[in-house]
């Protein structure tokens, strides 16, 4: 039953991000920006045709195909991981990564670009120009959990003979 909970959670998180992106698409003009949380966070509508940080933005078809292929590969790895015993942090990490990957892949395939909508107001101008979506945060948090998981022992402990 736990395996199904992970899969449903990943799907629900992906749909939540897609829903927010659809709301932003319908209610904001491109480049429009609104401040929230005492001007610390900006909600703005930005299109990204490339990969993370607009890498390969001049190759949107290549990014779309890579995104699709990597999302499928990641999902296969995710399913095999869910079938293993233990490894809860790895499973949670992969649940988050899959949610973000599928949300962004959905955008690339259906919209032709990824809708980003969260920016931050900091003292660093370069960081202020960056815009993310919740799926990106899922991917980042999932990757951190995967790294932490990789540092933990896996498998059964056995008694060593003296």
Secondary structure, DSSP 8 states (H G I E B T S, - for coil): -HHHHHHHHHHHHHHHHHHHHHHHHHHS-TT-EEEETTTTEEEEEEEE-SSGGGTTTT-HHHHHHHHHHHHHHHHHHHHHHHHSSS-HHHHHHHHHHHHHHHHHHHHHHHTSSEEEEEEE--S-HHHHT--B-HHHHHHHHHHHHHHHHHHS--S-------
